[in-house]
């Protein structure tokens, strides 16, 4: 290339190559400066590509080196580097191609002196063949619930290996966990097109379709999954959870599946020995079954209970049914001397282990979920078996924990152990308590009220009319949609059209969280509006613990009952609306002025720590008393 090049260009590149091994970031900086001086030259691309590789930005490295190869097709150094990098990523065909290509090329006068010694020749590139670890690390990140990182790693793997269907499947799960339902649907359907259409994948597709508000297609996908594997309890339980978001009027298929699940779990008790000492007269033995769903969704409640059980009244056992252990589970292990891992133990053997512990009460924290081990419960290793959450009604469970509002939402034949303040407990962590106290009310900062809601198409669609009424009545107010790590552009466009129909699209904002949505979102809103189809109880509980008042619409589902139970537990049943008009009226009274909204937050923060919802001690005392009473009555 006979181009006029500033002397500074090669001087910067020489400086970059000098520091490349020990300071690749600095090498990147020098390479970028050089590229600004001569953007048409390829040498800077080589430096940037190799530095990117050392910084583990593998796809960026390949793109840069490929661009350099395009600009200088006869230069050996680009192909030699590509041969090594492709081989190390397991792309042996591409590595071999570039290795052979070097035999038809010539050394570059400048790069032949500057290139790292291990990349100058491609003769031994294939000897360093390896594999890309993106997929493996993505799985680890997903298990650790680091969904943002898992997404990046999946995208890197798929850019390198588009045919990796297992990674595409994980990518769909990651997108669904991030609330990007439409993109998750596309990923799962691509898996099906590639021939991977097993029942668990169809269940995952059903869940994503529900999130995308395509309820009819979700019902079809769940039904197809069950038809593929009749009698598979995990698939049936997964389908039930996948259809949780069905709106009223379309939820009969889910109710039918719940009934099928209850009929499918039949007790086959173990032979009972009579050597157990009677209660009372000794400590009541309580065991907790902890599956993966409990570890993901009920850790706060578990930690509150296991931390406050009275050693003078009860003896506690815990049974772990899953392999990966989040840090919080490790904390729980320290609170329970009798902790058993039953991951690789079959149901019958596990039942004998539990029976050997001579439990009086066995509590399944999250029944009716994938990995719930119904076969273990069917052996009835304890005389009183209780479901903490769920809609169970069969001869495997003797009762379900209930309370105000929650019990009314359970099937009529369900046997219930009523707790005065319901089966929910959300203790305040010192971190969230400190954050909540430090957050200034947004209304005082902006002079107008900011309502908030979860950015979830299935929840928002039936709620738009009410929310638009609220915004029309409060001209300065806005609605912030968030609680997802990054908004799905397709969903955002669809929601914009929905709100535009009611003339309030310009008042609706989308939160691009990026960080921890449990902190940033709550700091930006004054009042949470929950969806009419049934709010997420975690959203309601987190909002009030962060000092954010909530408007909840009453309904007949378990979701509605649990959310209403949260409001009763904090003494705010006046935030529960019985119809649409009352829902709007409550929201307007809360948001009629910035001072009123700020005052509500301040008052809530003053009392929330003392409410039954946030008192682990009060909740556990109520639980122990209720279990003892029910146990004695049942004997």
N, C-alpha and C positions, 0 to 999 in steps of 0.2 A: 504494500500500500504506500503510494507516494503522496501522502497528505502532509501538509505543513502542521507540525505538532509543537506546541509550546514546550520548551525544555522543562518547565515546572511539572508537566504531565508525567514524564518518566521519573522525575525526581520524587514526586509523591508516591508513585508506584513502588519505587525502590525502598522508600521508607516503610510502606505498608508491608512488603515482603519481609523486611528485617524484623518486624514485630509480630508477624503472622502467627507463629507458633505459640508465643506466650501471651499475646494480647490481640486476639482476633477482632474484638470490638474496635480497637484503635486502627487495625488494618482496614476494617470496613469504612471507618471515617476517612482514611487517606484515599481509599479507592473511590468513594463517592465524590470527594473533592476533585480527584483526577478526572472522573467521568464528566463533571461539570465543565472542565476545561476543553475536553475533546469527546463529546458524546458519540461521535461517529466511529471512534476507535474501539477495538475489541479487548485490548489488554486489561483494561480496568475491570471488565466483566469476569475475567479469569480470577483476578484477585478477590473480587466480591463473592464469586461462586465458592472458592475454596474456603474463605473466611466464614461464609454462611454454613458450610458443611461442618466446620469445627464448632460452630455455635448450635449444632443440631437442627438447623433450619434446612432440612434435607431437600424439600421440594423447591424451595427458593434457590438453593444451590444448583439443582439440576436445570432450572429455568434459565439462570444466569449463564451457566456453561453452554447450554444449548444455543442461546442467543449469540454468545461469543463464537461458537462453532459455525453458526450461520454467517456471521460477518467475516470469518477467516476460515473457510472450509478446508484450506490446504495445511493449516497449522496443526502439528501433531499434538500439542500440549492439551488442547481442549478435549480431543477424543481420548487421550490417555487418562485424563482426569475422569471423564464420563465412564470409561470402562471400569475404573476402580469403584466409583460411587455406585453405579448400577449393580455391580457384582456384590458389593457389600449390602445392598438392599434386597438381594435375592433375585434381581431381574437379570438372570444369567444370559438370556438371549440378547438383551440390549447390551450387556457388558461384552459379550463375545463380538457383537457387531462392531462396536467402537474399538475393541482391541484389534480386530482385523483391519479396520480402517486406518489405523496408525501406520500400517506398512505401505500405504499409498500416499502418505503425507510427508511433510518436511518439518524439521524443527524451526520454531520461530526464533529469530535472532535474539530478541529480548527475553522471552519467557523461558527459553532453554537454559538461561543462566539464573533465572529467578524462581522458577517453579520448585516446590518442595521435592526433595529427592525421591520420596516414595511414590510420587505421581508422575515422574518424568517418563517412565516406560510402562507400557501396558502389557508387557510379556507375562507378568505374573499376576495380573489383575484378578483372574478367576480363582487363584489360590486363596484369595481373601474373601471368597464368597460367603455371604451370611444371609440374614433375613431381616426384614423391616420389623421392628418391635412396636410399631404404632398400635397395632390391633391389641397386642398383649397389654400394653400400658393403658389403652382405652378401657379395657375390661376392668383393670384395677381402679382406674379413676371412677368408672361407673359404680363399682361396688362401694367406693368411698363417698358416693353421692357428690363427686366433683364433676357435675354435668358439663360445665363450660369447658373444662380441660378435656373431658372425654369426647366432646364434640370436635374439638380441634384435632385430636389424635385420629379419630375416625375419618375426618376429611382428608388428613394427610395420607392415611392408608389407602383410601378409595381413590385418591388422585394417582397413587402409585400402582395400585392393584384394583382396578374397577370391577374385576370379576370376583372379588372376595365377598361372597354373599353373606357369610357369617358376620363380617364387619358391617355390611349394609343393614343387616338385621339389628345389630347392636346400635347402629346409628339411628335407626327408627326409634328404638327404646329411649335413647338419649334425647332425641328431639321431642318425644312425647313427655318425658320428664321435665323438659324445659318449657312445656306449654306450647310448643310449635306443632300443633296437631295436624295441620294441613301438610306440612313437610314430612311429618312422621307417616301419614297415610301414603304419601308418594313413595317413601322408602320401603314400607312394607309391601306395597303393591309391586314394586320393582323386584323384591325378593320372590313374590309369588310368580311373576313372569319368568324368573330365572329357575323355576321348578321347586322352590322351597315353600310349600304350602301346607305344612303340618298344623295340627290343631293349636298348639301354643302360639304360633305366629298369627293364626286367624283370631285368637283371643286378643293379642296385642293390637291387631288391626281394628277390632271392634272397639277397643278402648280409645284409640286415636280418632276413629270415626265419630264416636260420641263427643269427644272434645271439639271436633270440627262441626258439630251440630248436624251431622248426617245420620240421624237416628235410625231411619229405616235400613240403611246399609249396615249400620252397626248391629242391629238385630239379626240381619241375615248372616253376617260374618260369625257372630256368636253361635247361632243355630248350626251353621255348617261345621264349626269346631266341635260341637257336641256330637253331631252325627258321625264325624270322623272317628271319635273315640268314645263310644257309649260306655258308661260306667266308670270313666276316669274322673275321680273326685277332684283332682287338681284342675283339670280343664273346666269342669262344671263350676268350681269355686272361682276360677279366673274369669269365666264368662259373667258370673254374677257381679263381680267387682267391676268388670269392664262396662257393664250397663248401669252403673250407679247414677250416671248423669241423665238417664232418660227422664223426660218431663212428664208431668201428670197427664194422663190420657194416653200415654204410649208405654207406660211402665208395667203393663200386665205381663209381657214376656219375661221380665226380670222376676216378677212375683211367682210366675210359674216355675222358673228355674230354682228359686229358693225352696219351693215346695218339693221339687224333685230331689234337691240336695238333702232336705230333711228326711225324706222317705228312704234315701239311699244309705243313710248312716244308721245301721242297725246294731244294737248292743249284742255282744257275744261275751258275757262276763267270764273272767277267770275264776277258777275254783277259789272260794273264800276260806281262809283259815280263821279260827276264832281265838287266836292267842293275843289279840290286841287289847290293851287295857282300856276300860271305858272312859269316855269323856262325859261330864267333867270329872275331875280328879287328877288330871294331868294337863299339859299344854296342848292347845289345839294345833294340829299340824296342817299347814297350808302349803300347797305346791303351786308353782306358776309355770305353765307351758309357754315358752317364748319362741315363736317362729320368726322368720325373716320379716314378715309384715309388722309384727309387734316391735321388732328392733328398729324399723324405719318410722313407724307412725305412733308408737305409744311409749317411747322411752321416757318422756317427761313424767307421765303418770307412774310408770314402773319405778323410776328412781324415787319419786315422792313416797310411794307406798313402802318400798323396800327399805327406805331410810327411816321410816317412822313406825314400823311394826313394833309392838311392845314385847320385849323379851320375856316379860313376866306373864304374858297371856298366850302367846303363840310361838310356834317353832316354824321357821320358813325354809322351804326348799325351792330351787329353781332348776328348770330343765331346758337347756339350749338345743334348739332343733335345726340350726343353720350353721354354716361353716365360717364365713367371714365375720369378723368381730370388730365393729366400730369401737372407737376409743370409749364411748359412753358405756358400752357393754362391759368393758374392762373395769370401769368404775363400779358397775353393779355387782360384779363378781366379788369385789371387796366387801360388799355389804351382806352377802349371803354365804355363810360357812358351808352350807350344803348345796353346792352348785354342781350340776351334772351335765355333761355334754353327751347328747344322744344322736349326733349327726349321722353316723354310720351304723346305728343300731336299728335292727328291724322292729316293726311295731310290736310284735308279740314279746320279744325280749325286753324292749323298753317298758312295756306294760308290767312285766314281772319285776323290773327294777323299781318302778314307781310303787307297785304293791308291796315290795320289800321295805320301802321307806315308811309304810303304814300311815299314809296320808289320811286325814279326815276330809279335807277339802282340796280339790284340784281345780284351779282356775285357768282356763284357756284364754289368754289375753286377746288374741285375734283369731277366732274360729272362722270357718267359711272363707278361707284364703288359700292360695297356692302354698303347698308345704305345711298344711295345718295338721297332718297326721291323724286323720279321722279314725284310722284303724287302731291306733293306740288308745284313743278314747273309747272306742267300741268295746274294748276289753274291760272297761270300767275298773281301773286300778284303784279308784277311791270311792267311798260310799256317797259323797256329795260332789258332783261335777258341775261346774258353773262356767258360763260364757260371760266374759267381761263386756265385749262388744259383739253385736251381731243380731241376726234374726232367727236364731236356732230354736227349733221346737221339735224335739224327738226324744227317744228314750236313752240317748247317750248323755244328754245334758239334763240335769235336774232343774236348772233355773238359769235365768239371765239377770245380770245386774241392771237395775232400772232406777227410775226416779221420776220426779215431775216432768211432764211433757214427753220424756223418752218412753216410759211405759205405755203411754197412750198410742204411740206409733208402732208398737210391736204387734205381731199377729195375736188375735184374740185368745188362742189356746196356749200362748206362752206362759210358762211359770216364771214369776218375777220375784227377785229379792230387791225390794225398794230401798234405796238410800235417800235420806232426807233431802240432800242437795244434788242428787243425781250421780251417775257413774263417771263423771268427768273431773279431772284434777289437772290444773296447769300451774305448778309452783313457779314463782318468779325467780329467775336466775339473777345473781348479782350483776352480771354484765347487762342484760336487757333492762333491769331496773335502773341502773345508772344511766344507760342510754336514754330511756324514757324520761327520766327526770331532767336530763340536759337538753331535750328537744324543745325548742320554742314553738308555740302554736303557730302554724303557718298563717292562720287567719289574721293574727296581729301583725305579722310581717308584711302581708300583701294587702290587708284591708278588706279582703273578700274571702269567702269560704271556699275551700277545695274539698270536694267529695272524692272518694276513691272507690274503686271496684277492681276485682280480679279480671285481668285480660284473658277471658275464656269465652269463646264464641258461643258455646252451648249454654252458658249461664247468662250471657248478656242479651242474646236475641229476644227472649220473652220479657226482658226487663226494660227494654229501650223506651217503651211508651211512658212508663212511670218516671224513669229518670229524665226524660225530656220535659215532662210536666214540672218536675222540680227545678230544672234549669230555667225554664220559661218564667217561673214565679220568682226566681232569684237572679235577676239580670247580671249581677257581677260574678256569680259563682261559676266554677269550672269543675269538670270531672276528669280525674286522672286514672287511667287504666294501667295496671301494672301487676306486680307479684309474679312476673316471669323474668327469666334472666335476660332475654332479649326479645323484643316484639317480632312476631311473624308478619312480614310485610303484606302477605296475601290476606291474613286475618284483619290486619289494620285497615286495608283497603275496603274489605267487605263491611267492617264496622262503620267506617266513614260513610259509606252509602246508607247504612241503616239510620245513623243519626241525622244524615242530611235530609232524609225523608221527613223528619220532625223539625227541621230547621235549626238544629243545635250543633251541627258538625264542627263549627268553629270554636265551640266551648269544650271540646273533648280533646284531651292530651294523652300521649302515650309515653309511659316511663320506660326509658332504656336503662335497666337497672345496672348491668355490668358487675356490680359488687353483690353484697348480701341484701336480697330483697326484703329480709326481715327487719332491716334497719332503715335503709334509704327510703323505701316506700312510705313507711309509717311516719317518717319525719316530714313528709311532704303533703300529708292529707289531714283534714280536720275531722271528717266523718266517713265511716265505711258504709257503703250501700251493698247489701248482699243480693244475689240473684233470686228470682222468684221460684226457680225450679227446685231449690233446696241448697242452702249455703254450705260451704265447707266449714265444718266445726272448727278446724284448726285456724282458719282465717278469723273467725269470730273471737276465739279465745286469745289469739295473738294480739288482735286489735285492742281488746279491752285491757290486756296486760301492758300494752304500750301506751295506754291512756287515750285511745281513739274510740269514741262512741260509735255504736253500730245500729243500723236499722235492719230488722229481720222481719220477713213476711212469714206468718204462720202457715203451716201446711200439714198434710197427713203423713209425709214420709219420715223415715228414721232420721234423715239429714235435718229436716225441719225440727223434729223433736229434740235432737241433740243441741242444735243451735239455740232453741228456745230455753233449753236447760241451762245453758251458759248464762243467759240473761237473768234467769231466776236465781242462779247461784251467786250473782253479784248484786242482787236486789234491784234489777233494772227491767222488770217485765213491762214497764211502760214503753220500752223500745221495741216491743213485739207487736206487729200490726196484724189484725185479723182479716183485712181486705186491702185492695189497692188504694182506695181513698185514704184509709188510715195510714198506710205506708207513706204516701206522699205528705200527709199532714205531719207525721212525726219528723220526717226529714226537713220539712220547712221550719218547724219549730226549733230544731237544732241549729239550722243554718241561717236563721233570720238576720243574724248580725255577727260580725267578727268577735265581738265581746262575748256573746252567748256561747259561740263555739269554743273559744278559749277557756271560758269558765267551766264548761262541761269537761274539758280535758283535765283541768286542774283538780276539779272535784273527784274525778275518777281515779287519778293518780294518788290522791290522798288516802283513799279507802281500799283500793284494789287488793293490796297485800293482806288485808285482814278478812277478806271475803272467803267463804267456803271453797270457791273455785281455786284459790291460790294457796290455801293452807293445807299442806301435806299432812300435818298432824291431825287436823280436824277430819279430813277425808278418811285417813287410815283408821282413826278411832270409830267412825261411823261404819266403815267396812267390816272391821272386826266384830263389832256388836251385832251387825245384821247377819253375818255368817254364823256366829254362835247361836243366835236365836233361830235361824232357819234350820241349822244342823240339828238342834235339839228337837224341834218340831217334827223333823223328818224321820227321826229314829223311832 
